[in-house]
C-alpha cells in the first residue's frame, strides 16, 4: 500500500480475537455498514480498540495505552531528523541533547505523528 496517496484506515478492532466493525460494532461478516459510513472516521475508537473491548478487557487495554498509536493501534518508532543527527555530530556532546529534543515518534502503519 502506498502511504503517500492513501493513509492507513482502521476498519476492524485491533484487539486479537475481536475483529468487530468499528462503525456498527458487529462481526465483520454481519456488518451492515454502507460504504458512505466507512468513508468517515469511526467514532469512539482509541488505540484501534472498540468500546466493548476497552471495557471488557481493561487489563489488556492498560498494556496498550501509551505504547501504541492512538488512532490505529500500530507500533510506534522514533525518528531522528537529519538536522538533529548533523548537530549531534558537529556539536558533540551538546548536539546529542538537541538531537533528542528534535526526535519525532511516528506510527509504522498510518504514518501519523504521535505526541
SULLIN-V725068 format. One line per field, one symbol per residue. ss: DSSP state (2 for helix, 1 for strand, 0 for the rest). psi: psi as a letter, one per 30 degrees, with the letter a starting at -180 (. if undefined). burial: b if it has 16 or more other ideal C-beta (glycine too) atoms within 10 Angstrom, else e. A space follows every 10 residues. Layout:
ss = ???
psi = ???
burial = ???
//
This chain:
ss = 0000000000 0100000001 1000001222 0000222220 0000010010 2222220222 2222000100 0000111110 0222222222 0002222222 2001111000 00110
psi = kjfeejlkkk elkfkkfdgl kfefhlkefg kgklfeeffl kklhkkggkl eeeeeeheee effekfflkf efgllklkkk leeeeeeeee hkfffeeeee ffkkkkkeef gkkk.
burial = eeeeeeebeb ebbbbeebeb bbbebeeeee beeeeeebee ebeebbbbbb eebbeebeee beebeeebbb bbbbebeeee eeebeebbee eeeebeeebe ebeeebbebb ebebe
//
